[in-house]
Amino acid sequence: MTVEGKNKAVVKIYGHEYAIVSDNDREHIQKVSNLVDDKMKEISAKNKKLSTAMVAVLTALNMAEEFYGEKQKVDEFAERNQVPDEALKEKESEIAELNDLLKERAFEIERIEKVVEDGKKALAATKKNEEYLKEAIAAREASLEEKEEENTILEKKIEELKNKLVESEVKLVQTRTELQEFMEAFDN
């Protein structure tokens, strides 16, 4: 069933059924729900005296800790990823400078060729240098494509983590509501 373009699924978590509405498909909703259910059962098994609300809070804290750890890994990877990009920019600048230098040398070589036979040898060396620079540029372009693919993968992981955070926030709101209802029932 969909509600305004969203998917709805009824899931069972820690013995209670919940109607979940999400942008994700039912299979994803069920997997996430199963993960929460398993985590709650795991925490409950360690201390049978915990209330459902406490199990839910501890589950939320554990999952938030896991999420935070993964987010830190992604942030660290993103930082490390910036270093090669900066180095690539420096190399591109060096290549541009070398290309400018190559043009200057070519003019000098042409002038020298007219006068001296040794100018021909200098031109050949410059052509080899040009080939080397073309290979270096090709290698840098390949490296740039790899970095773009890595960035795409990271963006997908970040999106997945954002989705997990939203789902955790939904669970937290539900848990808070349950806790409030429990507290109100307890007070009465």
Z-matrix of the N, CA and C atoms (Angstrom, degrees):
N
C 1 1.452
C 2 1.531 1 108.14
N 3 1.317 2 117.45 1 138.91
C 4 1.461 3 120.75 2 177.96
C 5 1.509 4 109.71 3 -119.20
N 6 1.318 5 115.14 4 146.02
C 7 1.459 6 121.98 5 177.18
C 8 1.520 7 106.30 6 -122.37
N 9 1.320 8 116.14 7 112.32
C 10 1.467 9 121.82 8 179.36
C 11 1.533 10 111.40 9 49.08
N 12 1.316 11 117.17 10 49.84
C 13 1.452 12 121.29 11 177.14
C 14 1.519 13 114.08 12 80.65
N 15 1.324 14 117.88 13 5.32
C 16 1.455 15 121.50 14 179.64
C 17 1.522 16 109.06 15 -108.43
N 18 1.316 17 115.07 16 156.85
C 19 1.461 18 120.35 17 179.46
C 20 1.513 19 109.92 18 -96.35
N 21 1.327 20 114.79 19 143.52
C 22 1.463 21 120.27 20 179.99
C 23 1.520 22 107.66 21 -122.56
N 24 1.338 23 114.88 22 137.56
C 25 1.460 24 119.90 23 178.08
C 26 1.519 25 108.21 24 -143.95
N 27 1.315 26 115.66 25 145.95
C 28 1.462 27 121.05 26 174.60
C 29 1.521 28 106.31 27 -99.70
N 30 1.331 29 115.82 28 123.43
C 31 1.463 30 121.27 29 -177.04
C 32 1.518 31 109.35 30 -124.12
N 33 1.317 32 114.79 31 159.58
C 34 1.456 33 120.03 32 179.20
C 35 1.524 34 107.63 33 -115.77
N 36 1.338 35 114.09 34 121.43
C 37 1.459 36 120.15 35 179.95
C 38 1.525 37 107.65 36 -128.30
N 39 1.309 38 115.15 37 120.72
C 40 1.461 39 122.56 38 176.70
C 41 1.527 40 111.36 39 52.22
N 42 1.329 41 115.11 40 42.17
C 43 1.453 42 120.88 41 175.10
C 44 1.520 43 115.10 42 85.07
N 45 1.307 44 118.15 43 0.65
C 46 1.464 45 121.12 44 -179.19
C 47 1.525 46 109.16 45 -119.89
N 48 1.317 47 115.71 46 142.86
C 49 1.458 48 120.23 47 177.36
C 50 1.525 49 109.85 48 -93.24
N 51 1.329 50 114.34 49 140.47
C 52 1.460 51 121.19 50 -179.95
C 53 1.523 52 108.28 51 -133.78
N 54 1.324 53 115.77 52 140.40
C 55 1.458 54 121.22 53 173.56
C 56 1.525 55 106.47 54 -93.39
N 57 1.310 56 116.90 55 118.14
C 58 1.454 57 122.68 56 -176.65
C 59 1.526 58 108.66 57 -110.16
N 60 1.336 59 116.39 58 132.56
C 61 1.458 60 122.71 59 175.26
C 62 1.522 61 107.15 60 -115.55
N 63 1.329 62 117.07 61 128.12
C 64 1.457 63 120.56 62 -174.36
C 65 1.517 64 110.34 63 -152.44
N 66 1.323 65 115.46 64 161.07
C 67 1.461 66 121.40 65 173.05
C 68 1.527 67 110.36 66 -75.13
N 69 1.330 68 116.36 67 -20.02
C 70 1.462 69 121.07 68 -178.08
C 71 1.521 70 110.72 69 -79.50
N 72 1.347 71 115.83 70 160.26
C 73 1.456 72 119.60 71 179.18
C 74 1.526 73 110.82 72 -73.22
N 75 1.326 74 115.79 73 167.76
C 76 1.465 75 121.19 74 -174.96
C 77 1.530 76 111.50 75 -61.17
N 78 1.304 77 115.53 76 -38.70
C 79 1.466 78 119.22 77 -179.46
C 80 1.534 79 110.10 78 -60.15
N 81 1.315 80 116.37 79 -43.32
C 82 1.465 81 120.57 80 178.48
C 83 1.538 82 110.56 81 -64.45
N 84 1.331 83 115.88 82 -44.03
C 85 1.465 84 120.22 83 179.42
C 86 1.527 85 109.41 84 -59.40
N 87 1.319 86 116.64 85 -42.63
C 88 1.471 87 120.65 86 -178.93
C 89 1.524 88 110.62 87 -66.73
N 90 1.325 89 117.57 88 -42.05
C 91 1.461 90 120.54 89 179.30
C 92 1.519 91 110.92 90 -60.65
N 93 1.329 92 116.50 91 -45.20
C 94 1.466 93 120.61 92 179.59
C 95 1.525 94 110.17 93 -64.20
N 96 1.314 95 116.56 94 -43.06
C 97 1.462 96 120.86 95 179.28
C 98 1.523 97 110.87 96 -62.66
N 99 1.318 98 116.33 97 -42.15
C 100 1.462 99 120.37 98 177.54
C 101 1.529 100 111.04 99 -62.10
N 102 1.322 101 116.21 100 -39.28
C 103 1.460 102 120.35 101 178.02
C 104 1.533 103 110.48 102 -61.28
N 105 1.321 104 117.02 103 -45.26
C 106 1.466 105 121.18 104 179.07
C 107 1.528 106 109.72 105 -64.99
N 108 1.323 107 116.91 106 -44.16
C 109 1.462 108 121.32 107 179.83
C 110 1.534 109 110.20 108 -60.18
N 111 1.321 110 116.44 109 -47.25
C 112 1.473 111 120.12 110 179.61
C 113 1.522 112 111.24 111 -60.59
N 114 1.319 113 116.60 112 -42.38
C 115 1.463 114 120.76 113 -178.92
C 116 1.526 115 110.23 114 -65.43
N 117 1.339 116 117.03 115 -41.04
C 118 1.472 117 119.92 116 179.20
C 119 1.526 118 110.11 117 -64.97
N 120 1.327 119 117.07 118 -41.82
C 121 1.461 120 120.34 119 178.67
C 122 1.529 121 110.62 120 -64.37
N 123 1.303 122 116.16 121 -39.32
C 124 1.466 123 120.53 122 178.79
C 125 1.527 124 110.87 123 -62.49
N 126 1.311 125 116.64 124 -45.65
C 127 1.472 126 120.75 125 -179.54
C 128 1.525 127 109.77 126 -67.80
N 129 1.321 128 117.22 127 -42.05
C 130 1.458 129 121.40 128 -179.69
C 131 1.528 130 110.98 129 -63.40
N 132 1.340 131 116.18 130 -37.28
C 133 1.463 132 120.13 131 -179.03
C 134 1.524 133 111.04 132 -65.30
N 135 1.302 134 117.94 133 -27.34
C 136 1.467 135 121.86 134 -179.33
C 137 1.522 136 111.92 135 -77.17
N 138 1.336 137 116.66 136 -27.25
C 139 1.462 138 120.47 137 179.51
C 140 1.521 139 108.04 138 -148.09
N 141 1.318 140 115.41 139 98.83
C 142 1.469 141 121.79 140 -175.40
C 143 1.533 142 112.62 141 -67.66
N 144 1.325 143 117.86 142 -15.39
C 145 1.460 144 121.15 143 -175.65
C 146 1.527 145 113.12 144 -84.59
N 147 1.303 146 117.75 145 -6.73
C 148 1.468 147 120.74 146 -177.80
C 149 1.523 148 110.47 147 -72.48
N 150 1.319 149 115.40 148 141.10
C 151 1.465 150 120.48 149 175.00
C 152 1.522 151 108.89 150 -75.11
N 153 1.325 152 115.01 151 164.85
C 154 1.465 153 119.69 152 178.09
C 155 1.521 154 110.34 153 -58.70
N 156 1.308 155 115.85 154 -41.01
C 157 1.474 156 119.59 155 -179.78
C 158 1.525 157 110.47 156 -63.25
N 159 1.323 158 117.67 157 -42.43
C 160 1.459 159 120.34 158 179.94
C 161 1.536 160 110.57 159 -66.67
N 162 1.339 161 115.65 160 -39.86
C 163 1.458 162 119.05 161 177.05
C 164 1.526 163 109.63 162 -60.97
N 165 1.339 164 115.72 163 -42.42
C 166 1.467 165 120.14 164 -179.75
C 167 1.521 166 110.75 165 -64.38
N 168 1.321 167 117.22 166 -43.20
C 169 1.471 168 120.52 167 -179.55
C 170 1.524 169 109.71 168 -64.96
N 171 1.323 170 117.40 169 -45.90
C 172 1.461 171 120.39 170 179.03
C 173 1.531 172 111.15 171 -63.35
N 174 1.306 173 116.58 172 -36.90
C 175 1.463 174 120.31 173 176.73
C 176 1.529 175 109.77 174 -63.46
N 177 1.329 176 115.68 175 -46.80
C 178 1.476 177 119.44 176 179.22
C 179 1.523 178 110.50 177 -60.43
N 180 1.326 179 116.67 178 -41.74
C 181 1.469 180 119.59 179 179.36
C 182 1.529 181 111.34 180 -64.77
N 183 1.323 182 116.66 181 -44.47
C 184 1.464 183 119.96 182 178.92
C 185 1.523 184 111.58 183 -61.59
N 186 1.329 185 116.07 184 -44.55
C 187 1.459 186 119.53 185 -178.82
C 188 1.531 187 110.90 186 -69.34
N 189 1.327 188 116.25 187 -36.31
C 190 1.475 189 119.37 188 176.54
C 191 1.526 190 109.72 189 -64.76
N 192 1.315 191 117.55 190 -39.37
C 193 1.466 192 121.51 191 178.09
C 194 1.531 193 110.26 192 -62.87
N 195 1.331 194 116.11 193 -44.56
C 196 1.467 195 119.73 194 177.50
C 197 1.520 196 110.50 195 -61.66
N 198 1.327 197 116.29 196 -44.37
C 199 1.460 198 120.31 197 178.98
C 200 1.526 199 110.76 198 -60.86
N 201 1.326 200 115.91 199 -45.56
C 202 1.461 201 120.06 200 -179.23
C 203 1.529 202 110.71 201 -61.39
N 204 1.340 203 116.27 202 -40.98
C 205 1.462 204 119.61 203 177.73
C 206 1.517 205 111.54 204 -61.64
N 207 1.337 206 116.71 205 -43.59
C 208 1.457 207 120.34 206 178.68
C 209 1.530 208 111.04 207 -65.90
N 210 1.329 209 116.11 208 -38.56
C 211 1.465 210 119.98 209 178.94
C 212 1.527 211 110.18 210 -63.39
N 213 1.328 212 116.58 211 -40.31
C 214 1.462 213 119.74 212 177.47
C 215 1.527 214 110.78 213 -62.09
N 216 1.339 215 116.87 214 -40.92
C 217 1.460 216 120.19 215 178.28
C 218 1.526 217 110.48 216 -61.74
N 219 1.342 218 116.22 217 -43.25
C 220 1.463 219 120.17 218 179.27
C 221 1.532 220 110.28 219 -63.61
N 222 1.337 221 116.40 220 -42.95
C 223 1.465 222 120.16 221 179.39
C 224 1.522 223 111.03 222 -63.05
N 225 1.337 224 116.13 223 -43.01
C 226 1.463 225 119.90 224 178.87
C 227 1.527 226 110.55 225 -63.63
N 228 1.325 227 116.28 226 -41.92
C 229 1.458 228 119.82 227 178.79
C 230 1.525 229 110.41 228 -63.22
N 231 1.324 230 116.17 229 -41.02
C 232 1.471 231 120.00 230 178.72
C 233 1.524 232 110.79 231 -62.52
N 234 1.335 233 116.28 232 -39.43
C 235 1.468 234 119.71 233 177.86
C 236 1.522 235 110.62 234 -64.21
N 237 1.339 236 115.31 235 -46.01
C 238 1.473 237 118.92 236 179.64
C 239 1.518 238 110.66 237 -64.00
N 240 1.321 239 116.61 238 -31.37
C 241 1.452 240 121.17 239 -179.09
C 242 1.525 241 111.76 240 -69.47
N 243 1.320 242 117.02 241 -27.15
C 244 1.461 243 120.63 242 -179.83
C 245 1.526 244 111.46 243 -69.89
N 246 1.329 245 116.59 244 -32.26
C 247 1.471 246 120.17 245 -178.02
C 248 1.528 247 111.31 246 -59.37
N 249 1.359 248 119.59 247 -49.77
C 250 1.466 249 118.33 248 177.71
C 251 1.526 250 113.09 249 -62.58
N 252 1.339 251 117.26 250 -33.65
C 253 1.460 252 119.79 251 178.68
C 254 1.525 253 110.90 252 -63.66
N 255 1.331 254 116.08 253 -41.81
C 256 1.462 255 119.86 254 179.01
C 257 1.524 256 110.21 255 -66.39
N 258 1.336 257 115.58 256 -41.60
C 259 1.464 258 119.61 257 178.33
C 260 1.527 259 110.42 258 -63.10
N 261 1.340 260 116.45 259 -38.80
C 262 1.458 261 120.97 260 178.66
C 263 1.531 262 110.12 261 -62.84
N 264 1.325 263 117.19 262 -42.03
C 265 1.466 264 120.61 263 178.43
C 266 1.528 265 110.82 264 -62.61
N 267 1.339 266 115.68 265 -40.84
C 268 1.466 267 119.40 266 177.93
C 269 1.523 268 110.23 267 -62.50
N 270 1.347 269 116.29 268 -43.11
C 271 1.468 270 120.09 269 -179.80
C 272 1.525 271 110.62 270 -66.08
N 273 1.327 272 117.06 271 -37.60
C 274 1.466 273 119.41 272 177.55
C 275 1.520 274 110.71 273 -63.82
N 276 1.334 275 115.98 274 -38.01
C 277 1.461 276 120.21 275 176.92
C 278 1.529 277 110.17 276 -65.13
N 279 1.340 278 115.17 277 -42.94
C 280 1.466 279 119.46 278 177.45
C 281 1.526 280 110.49 279 -61.76
N 282 1.336 281 116.63 280 -41.30
C 283 1.460 282 120.92 281 179.36
C 284 1.527 283 110.20 282 -62.36
N 285 1.331 284 116.43 283 -42.28
C 286 1.472 285 120.17 284 178.71
C 287 1.533 286 110.00 285 -61.88
N 288 1.339 287 114.84 286 -43.19
C 289 1.475 288 118.49 287 177.95
C 290 1.528 289 110.53 288 -63.62
N 291 1.350 290 115.57 289 -41.85
C 292 1.462 291 119.17 290 178.86
C 293 1.529 292 111.48 291 -65.31
N 294 1.335 293 116.79 292 -36.13
C 295 1.462 294 119.80 293 176.58
C 296 1.531 295 111.27 294 -64.84
N 297 1.336 296 116.26 295 -40.27
C 298 1.469 297 119.81 296 176.18
C 299 1.529 298 110.30 297 -62.69
N 300 1.329 299 113.51 298 -43.34
C 301 1.470 300 118.49 299 178.88
C 302 1.524 301 110.34 300 -63.70
N 303 1.321 302 116.74 301 -38.63
C 304 1.460 303 121.92 302 178.85
C 305 1.534 304 110.87 303 -60.28
N 306 1.312 305 116.86 304 -41.83
C 307 1.458 306 120.42 305 178.96
C 308 1.533 307 111.34 306 -63.58
N 309 1.336 308 115.30 307 -41.06
C 310 1.474 309 119.45 308 178.29
C 311 1.522 310 110.62 309 -63.65
N 312 1.325 311 115.30 310 -42.46
C 313 1.468 312 119.67 311 -178.83
C 314 1.536 313 110.87 312 -65.86
N 315 1.309 314 116.89 313 -38.44
C 316 1.457 315 119.92 314 -179.73
C 317 1.532 316 110.82 315 -60.67
N 318 1.317 317 116.82 316 -40.57
C 319 1.460 318 120.45 317 178.20
C 320 1.534 319 110.75 318 -63.43
N 321 1.317 320 115.35 319 -43.92
C 322 1.466 321 119.77 320 178.97
C 323 1.522 322 110.86 321 -63.34
N 324 1.335 323 116.27 322 -40.62
C 325 1.460 324 120.86 323 -178.59
C 326 1.529 325 110.73 324 -63.52
N 327 1.346 326 115.83 325 -43.06
C 328 1.464 327 119.39 326 178.70
C 329 1.530 328 111.03 327 -59.87
N 330 1.320 329 115.75 328 -40.77
C 331 1.474 330 120.17 329 179.99
C 332 1.523 331 110.73 330 -66.52
N 333 1.332 332 115.12 331 -40.44
C 334 1.467 333 119.75 332 -178.06
C 335 1.526 334 110.77 333 -71.29
N 336 1.359 335 118.18 334 -35.65
C 337 1.459 336 121.82 335 179.56
C 338 1.517 337 111.93 336 -55.88
N 339 1.311 338 115.18 337 -37.53
C 340 1.465 339 119.53 338 -179.15
C 341 1.519 340 111.69 339 -65.74
N 342 1.290 341 115.02 340 -25.44
C 343 1.451 342 118.24 341 -174.05
C 344 1.529 343 111.91 342 -103.93
N 345 1.315 344 116.62 343 -43.08
C 346 1.463 345 118.73 344 -169.87
C 347 1.535 346 110.77 345 -130.60
N 348 1.301 347 116.33 346 144.28
C 349 1.451 348 121.94 347 177.80
C 350 1.524 349 111.06 348 -66.39
N 351 1.297 350 117.91 349 -28.58
C 352 1.461 351 122.26 350 179.38
C 353 1.539 352 111.97 351 -64.48
N 354 1.313 353 116.62 352 -21.97
C 355 1.455 354 120.20 353 177.34
C 356 1.531 355 111.58 354 -62.14
N 357 1.360 356 116.37 355 -31.62
C 358 1.462 357 120.28 356 178.20
C 359 1.529 358 110.64 357 -63.40
N 360 1.320 359 116.21 358 -40.80
C 361 1.466 360 120.18 359 178.53
C 362 1.533 361 110.71 360 -64.33
N 363 1.301 362 116.76 361 -39.62
C 364 1.469 363 120.43 362 179.13
C 365 1.531 364 110.95 363 -64.94
N 366 1.320 365 116.87 364 -37.84
C 367 1.465 366 121.08 365 178.17
C 368 1.533 367 110.91 366 -64.56
N 369 1.321 368 116.62 367 -41.53
C 370 1.465 369 120.42 368 178.89
C 371 1.536 370 110.09 369 -62.20
N 372 1.326 371 115.99 370 -41.19
C 373 1.469 372 119.58 371 178.67
C 374 1.531 373 110.47 372 -64.00
N 375 1.304 374 116.82 373 -39.15
C 376 1.461 375 120.66 374 179.16
C 377 1.526 376 110.68 375 -66.12
N 378 1.337 377 117.37 376 -37.64
C 379 1.468 378 120.03 377 177.84
C 380 1.527 379 111.02 378 -65.03
N 381 1.333 380 115.44 379 -39.87
C 382 1.468 381 117.78 380 176.47
C 383 1.532 382 110.40 381 -61.72
N 384 1.327 383 115.06 382 -41.51
C 385 1.468 384 119.98 383 178.38
C 386 1.530 385 110.17 384 -61.86
N 387 1.313 386 116.88 385 -39.14
C 388 1.462 387 121.45 386 178.81
C 389 1.533 388 110.71 387 -63.90
N 390 1.339 389 116.39 388 -42.88
C 391 1.466 390 120.02 389 177.65
C 392 1.531 391 110.72 390 -62.46
N 393 1.316 392 114.26 391 -41.38
C 394 1.472 393 118.44 392 178.00
C 395 1.538 394 110.17 393 -60.61
N 396 1.337 395 115.85 394 -43.44
C 397 1.465 396 119.78 395 179.68
C 398 1.528 397 111.17 396 -64.77
N 399 1.338 398 117.51 397 -38.18
C 400 1.466 399 119.85 398 177.44
C 401 1.521 400 110.65 399 -63.99
N 402 1.326 401 116.59 400 -40.44
C 403 1.468 402 120.25 401 177.30
C 404 1.533 403 109.96 402 -64.68
N 405 1.325 404 115.92 403 -40.83
C 406 1.461 405 119.83 404 178.92
C 407 1.530 406 110.31 405 -63.87
N 408 1.317 407 116.11 406 -41.25
C 409 1.473 408 119.78 407 177.86
C 410 1.525 409 110.24 408 -63.63
N 411 1.319 410 116.77 409 -44.23
C 412 1.474 411 120.20 410 179.14
C 413 1.529 412 110.44 411 -61.19
N 414 1.324 413 116.19 412 -41.42
C 415 1.471 414 120.11 413 178.61
C 416 1.525 415 110.13 414 -64.44
N 417 1.320 416 117.20 415 -40.71
C 418 1.470 417 120.70 416 179.49
C 419 1.525 418 110.79 417 -66.03
N 420 1.323 419 116.71 418 -39.40
C 421 1.454 420 119.99 419 178.42
C 422 1.525 421 110.72 420 -64.42
N 423 1.330 422 116.86 421 -40.45
C 424 1.468 423 120.37 422 177.06
C 425 1.520 424 110.26 423 -63.18
N 426 1.322 425 116.25 424 -41.29
C 427 1.474 426 120.69 425 178.44
C 428 1.521 427 110.31 426 -63.31
N 429 1.319 428 117.15 427 -40.33
C 430 1.461 429 121.46 428 178.92
C 431 1.531 430 110.61 429 -62.67
N 432 1.331 431 117.16 430 -41.37
C 433 1.463 432 120.15 431 177.82
C 434 1.526 433 111.09 432 -62.72
N 435 1.330 434 116.41 433 -40.12
C 436 1.472 435 119.73 434 177.36
C 437 1.524 436 110.52 435 -61.99
N 438 1.316 437 116.25 436 -42.42
C 439 1.472 438 120.04 437 -179.79
C 440 1.530 439 110.55 438 -64.86
N 441 1.322 440 117.17 439 -37.76
C 442 1.460 441 119.91 440 177.87
C 443 1.527 442 110.66 441 -64.61
N 444 1.336 443 116.71 442 -39.46
C 445 1.468 444 119.92 443 176.78
C 446 1.519 445 110.79 444 -64.69
N 447 1.342 446 116.20 445 -41.72
C 448 1.466 447 119.94 446 177.76
C 449 1.527 448 110.07 447 -62.13
N 450 1.327 449 116.93 448 -42.14
C 451 1.466 450 120.51 449 178.65
C 452 1.523 451 110.96 450 -61.48
N 453 1.331 452 117.20 451 -40.22
C 454 1.461 453 120.55 452 178.35
C 455 1.522 454 110.53 453 -62.27
N 456 1.327 455 116.44 454 -43.91
C 457 1.467 456 120.75 455 178.03
C 458 1.520 457 110.06 456 -61.72
N 459 1.328 458 116.89 457 -43.79
C 460 1.469 459 120.49 458 179.40
C 461 1.518 460 111.30 459 -63.93
N 462 1.321 461 117.21 460 -39.83
C 463 1.458 462 119.46 461 178.63
C 464 1.527 463 110.64 462 -62.83
N 465 1.337 464 116.72 463 -38.65
C 466 1.466 465 119.64 464 176.82
C 467 1.519 466 110.54 465 -64.55
N 468 1.337 467 116.72 466 -42.01
C 469 1.463 468 119.83 467 179.61
C 470 1.531 469 110.49 468 -64.44
N 471 1.325 470 115.97 469 -40.86
C 472 1.463 471 119.55 470 178.34
C 473 1.524 472 109.82 471 -62.14
N 474 1.330 473 117.01 472 -41.78
C 475 1.466 474 120.43 473 179.17
C 476 1.518 475 110.43 474 -63.20
N 477 1.343 476 116.14 475 -41.13
C 478 1.464 477 119.52 476 177.63
C 479 1.521 478 110.69 477 -62.54
N 480 1.337 479 115.65 478 -42.47
C 481 1.464 480 119.42 479 179.25
C 482 1.522 481 111.13 480 -65.48
N 483 1.323 482 116.94 481 -37.38
C 484 1.465 483 119.87 482 176.63
C 485 1.528 484 110.05 483 -62.46
N 486 1.332 485 115.73 484 -42.53
C 487 1.468 486 119.62 485 178.64
C 488 1.521 487 110.36 486 -62.18
N 489 1.327 488 116.53 487 -41.82
C 490 1.466 489 119.62 488 178.73
C 491 1.527 490 110.45 489 -63.38
N 492 1.329 491 116.56 490 -38.45
C 493 1.453 492 120.20 491 178.88
C 494 1.520 493 110.75 492 -64.05
N 495 1.331 494 116.50 493 -43.99
C 496 1.465 495 119.97 494 178.88
C 497 1.519 496 109.53 495 -61.64
N 498 1.309 497 116.70 496 -43.44
C 499 1.454 498 119.85 497 179.60
C 500 1.527 499 110.96 498 -63.68
N 501 1.333 500 115.52 499 -39.60
C 502 1.461 501 119.10 500 177.81
C 503 1.524 502 110.91 501 -65.52
N 504 1.323 503 116.75 502 -37.12
C 505 1.457 504 120.26 503 178.19
C 506 1.535 505 110.27 504 -66.01
N 507 1.330 506 115.79 505 -38.99
C 508 1.469 507 119.27 506 177.33
C 509 1.525 508 108.86 507 -62.82
N 510 1.316 509 116.58 508 -45.29
C 511 1.464 510 120.47 509 179.25
C 512 1.534 511 110.28 510 -61.99
N 513 1.337 512 116.44 511 -39.52
C 514 1.453 513 120.21 512 179.70
C 515 1.520 514 110.70 513 -63.53
N 516 1.336 515 116.79 514 -42.60
C 517 1.465 516 120.23 515 178.05
C 518 1.523 517 109.69 516 -62.67
N 519 1.321 518 116.77 517 -43.19
C 520 1.460 519 120.05 518 178.32
C 521 1.527 520 110.54 519 -62.56
N 522 1.309 521 115.79 520 -41.98
C 523 1.468 522 120.19 521 -179.58
C 524 1.519 523 110.30 522 -65.73
N 525 1.311 524 116.54 523 -41.02
C 526 1.468 525 119.46 524 177.83
C 527 1.530 526 110.46 525 -62.45
N 528 1.333 527 115.77 526 -40.78
C 529 1.464 528 119.96 527 178.70
C 530 1.523 529 109.68 528 -62.90
N 531 1.313 530 116.24 529 -45.27
C 532 1.464 531 119.80 530 178.18
C 533 1.522 532 111.27 531 -62.04
N 534 1.326 533 115.75 532 -41.71
C 535 1.460 534 120.11 533 179.37
C 536 1.523 535 110.31 534 -63.67
N 537 1.316 536 116.64 535 -41.82
C 538 1.459 537 120.78 536 179.14
C 539 1.523 538 109.91 537 -63.33
N 540 1.349 539 115.95 538 -44.09
C 541 1.462 540 119.36 539 178.65
C 542 1.524 541 110.69 540 -63.82
N 543 1.317 542 115.42 541 -39.27
C 544 1.457 543 119.37 542 178.91
C 545 1.524 544 110.13 543 -65.04
N 546 1.313 545 116.54 544 -44.15
C 547 1.461 546 121.15 545 -179.33
C 548 1.535 547 110.16 546 -64.05
N 549 1.357 548 117.31 547 -40.58
C 550 1.452 549 120.78 548 178.75
C 551 1.534 550 110.30 549 -65.91
N 552 1.314 551 116.05 550 -40.84
C 553 1.468 552 119.98 551 178.14
C 554 1.524 553 110.48 552 -65.87
N 555 1.308 554 115.99 553 -35.90
C 556 1.458 555 121.89 554 -179.13
C 557 1.523 556 110.24 555 -69.89
N 558 1.334 557 116.00 556 -38.96
C 559 1.471 558 121.31 557 179.60
C 560 1.528 559 110.53 558 -68.40
N 561 1.311 560 117.35 559 -32.47
C 562 1.463 561 121.10 560 179.95
C 563 1.491 562 108.07 561 -78.59
